Amino acid sequence: MTKESRSKPGGATPAKPADSAANALWGGRYAAGPSAIMAEINASIGFDRRLWREDIEGSKAHAAMLARQEILSPEDAAAIAQGLVRIAEEIEVGAFPFRPELEDIHMNIEARLKELIGEPAGRLHTARSRNDQVATDFRLWLKRAIERLDAGLADLQAALLDQAERHAATVMPGYTHLQPAQPVTFGHHLMAYVEMIGRDRARFADARARMDECPLGAAALAGTSFPIDREATAQALGFARPMANSLDAVSDRDFALEFLSAAAILSVHLSRFAEELVIWASPAYGFVKLSDAFTTGSSIMPQKRNPDAAELVRAKSGRVIGALNGLMIAIKGLPLAYGKDMQEDKEPVFATVDTLELTVAATAGMVRDLKADAAAMRRACSMGFLAATDLADWLVRRLGLPFRQAHHVTGALVRRAEEKGAGLEGLSLADMQEVEPAITQEIFEVLDIDAAVNARRSFGGTAPERVREAVRVARRRYLDQGGA
Ligand code: ARG
């Protein structure tokens, strides 16, 4: 092929002629190679090389099945298998010659196989297309990534559980609207996140179970006339079953969208928790001290201890939500079956897995290291009339007032305390009786913060005994620990 003939695809002169001739793997009908820009926009090898292991496994399973079905000779199948082993070794040690002009990981591997074993390499692609190949590789890769992520989430839960147990009785203000509402325990607050992460893990597990079907053998879009055994390849690759419809198998990316949806929700949880850490670590609250390992100092203000890790966990949720958004939009208008648009599915998923591996580990590290300041939390409980609800409840229980009236009486008492610049416990019995004559000395018992927390023994409530019980149950449920 001359340089001349390459430089004029479709009559248009490319901005810059490509250095390669027509693609060796699909270029049969092509007189010329792509323009440099075409090659660049088309290539995915820069990112899909991460699928190499799955691509080789898929090819091995496919070749073995072709041989069993007598579509491929045993000799050719053996040569292909050996060549693929050799390629895996080359990639492992960094000796594999990745070539951008070969577009993607599938063609890079196949072209190298041809160099290594010659003619039989060309038989590997029988009864297969890159369309079912890439969908298979990607599902395999993502199934494994979800397993790694799940282990990281279990570790985060373990860190939260240890702190929750330690602080099952450490009182702190509970908030609504970020206004002090009722006392809770720090352990109870942390356990809320154990539950959220538990549901995140379940969402990933659901997504993984649904993606556990094998596209291989769907071929380009319609199946194949060769007598292949899709059950066998699905099983060899560890999938539950082959996908039922060939068009669906090569063209849907709902498995990636489902993963990204679960990832987006997880990152929202992580971001909310990170935001709380930022608030708690601020001296105005001083509820927690983050470790040196997960904070940074300021180059100008020597006193600073900045919660950068928490801030970055909070911020990186934006990338994950963006990845979901981006892929939704990329897929939404695509007619069946495959379109090259689908090549854009990998980067958001890879980036999301990388981001989450980092943010989950950073969150676990912060939790493990943090020191809760129980005294500061208790001090904060003396602001904001946290026992107001308990006082109202006492009026209902002991004096038989309707709750609405009890609410009103309590409001009047809060106003009185505010005027005196005191907490509710700072009012005298006489002060109280001026508002509601039937109030007795006993009321002071419910104004005690510990009593208020201890009293909330309803299932799922904040009483320390409930929190300890929740920790035990969660360890069993999520970490498979703590016996039956
Ligand atoms: N690199 C491609 C992708 O990731 C592989 C499938 C290409 N298929 C095709 N018909 N051009 O989607």
Residues whose N, C-alpha, C, O or C-beta is under 5 A from the ligand:
A	BS01	LIG	S44 D104 R130 N131 V134 M342 Q343
